[in-house]
């Protein structure tokens, strides 16, 4: 028997409470009440804010006797000023919880707002470095409920948010264990209207998370297993979701793959993200698209360290039995989804390559790359991505 979206419905307790299935957005008021949230602030982006799902959700919350607010001043790559404005809205409305509703950008901004609800230190004090998170007043962190509307970042099951420090033009990972949403509502119907290009880009982000987590040299076999199954779902269902956004089976499986990627990368990421973060900060590129552009160049650079693992992956995914089979699969996906082959095609200015390489080497994701990388190694991959040489 083949699973269909009617049967792809369940409650999961890992890594947090997850209510998965078509139509489960109707449970949002009950979820708020179960967490003693009476005045939730819905945080989303300007596009999602104008869709019927938000109006319907706010109406349902009000009908349940709750007093929701709405904040949607969130950029595609959220900046510190978005968090500041959202925090003002949170306090002005006397809110007691946050509903992170949208893609990765809205999720990240929402979690940062929730973190800052009860802090005296600035946002950047909680960058994911060392034990910075221990400086936070954990009792002052507002509870978060997540409602994803894309299938890529997996931020709905993460304990961090990526926010650009606009003064430094640098993306910062803001972390605290209590940023993990208390409950996630994954309703594939909410993703059905996502445009084909955004479906492709966010899906490639999910693939990047799984692939880098799997390739990371750290020992975490549970993450490896989750990453491999996530990649299988991407292989079988991302092309279907891009071709037919109304296919709720494909949407459900890609929602699962996105969450699995975020769970898996607790093991670590790598140079795909190290390069993508500064490019996104400097050129305001879409994160998933940027990951897709850098993916084959980083794979090629890391081959000496990951060849055996990638050959095993090729067999698991029924792609063949070699590293080249996996690399060709990635290249074929990029061609199918009309993703630029080079960073130059993405809009990267070749006068800033030294700056990007330095920022990439300093990005915290670089530490988990399977090959040790510094500025010169980042520059090597950047140069390859600019010329298109694999």
Buried (B, 14 or more C-beta within 10 A) or exposed (E): EEEEBEEBBEEBEEBBBBBBBBEBBEBBBEBBBEBEBBBBBBBBBEBBBEBEBBEEBBEBBEEBEBEBBBBBBBBBBBBBEBBBBBBEBBEEBEBBBBBBBBBBBBBBBBBBBBBBBEBEEEBBEBBBEEEBBEEBEEEBBBBBBBBBBBBBBBBBBBBBBBBBBBEEEBBBBBBBEBBBBBBBBBBBBBBBEBEBBBBBBBBBBBBBBBBBBBBBBEEBEEBBEBBBBBBBBBBBBBBBBBEBBEBBBBBBBBBBBBBBBBBBBBBBBBBBBBBBBBBBBBBEBBBBBBBBBBBBBBBBBBBEBBEEBBBBBBEEBEBBEBBBBBBBBBBEBBEEBEBBBBBBEBEBEEEBBEEBBBBBBBBBBBBBBBBEBEBEBBBBBBBBBBEBEE
